Amino acid sequence: MKNSYNGDREYEERSAVENPVDSDRKKEEKDLEQKENEKLEEYGQLTLENNQGKRKIHLLSIIGEVEGHENLSGNAKTTKYDHVLPKLAALEDDDRVDGMLVLLNTSGGDVDAGLAIAEMIASLTMPTVSLVLGGSHSIGVPLAVSTDYSFIVPTGTMMIHPVRMTGMVIGAAQTYEYFNMIQDRILRFISAHSRIEYDQVKTLMHNTKMLTRDLGTVLVGAQAVEEGLIDAVGGIREALHKLYQQIDEQKAD
């Protein structure tokens, strides 16, 4: 008598021979699932496509610190812009993708890298929605407002503060002008992609009354909406519903 293990294996082998198409399809599905798991683990990205309307949505997670030209500590959670930018370009070139959901829980990071990602997201032709979870601080603010519509959970935070620079800084007038130029880029992007005015963002950035050891302002949940930074308070349900709505409207045009 054959044991059950050998019997099952022989059945699977016989089924593969009898149904080569089904076998190939299952293998492709398994390979695709493995690739999606690897992509999620490595880049924090995957594709959502099991919704009722079969809309294909790319999920982009911006977690930890946005990494620029220099590699951060191996123990730090980072979002690498050299991984994100090529992916965004590929998404724009892929007609199969209907929209993108951006999840943010970031402490900020490299200014140039963050603005580069924000500019790429803002220039996508597909509908985009962002959701701030935990916090979206510093350069995370332009990233949060770069989408077509933005949400923040009730306990989520947005921190706006002046540009900081590590390492040796030359004490010259040109250095101050350079800092102002960097801050101007950030302020202009935020005001252009949200409902808040340039001068109001600048006021929040240079607030001296909230942080004891720094300049800036922290906005929690509904406060970010009241200031005009974020469009609405909500969670994943509201964010996906809004994205579905935008996708359906674009397809109807």
Secondary structure, DSSP 8 states (H G I E B T S, - for coil): ---HHHHHHHHHHHHHHH-HHHHHHHHHHHHHHHHHHHHHHHHSEEEE--STT---EEEEEEEEEEE-SS---TTS-EEEHHHHHHHHHHHHT-TT--EEEEEEEEEEE-HHHHHHHHHHHHT-SS-EEEEEEEEE-TTHHHHHHSSSEEEE-TT-EEEE------S----SHHHHHHHHHHHHHHHHHHHHTSSS-HHHHHHHHT--SS-TTS--EEEETHHHHHTTSSSEE--HHHHHHHHHHHHHHHHH-
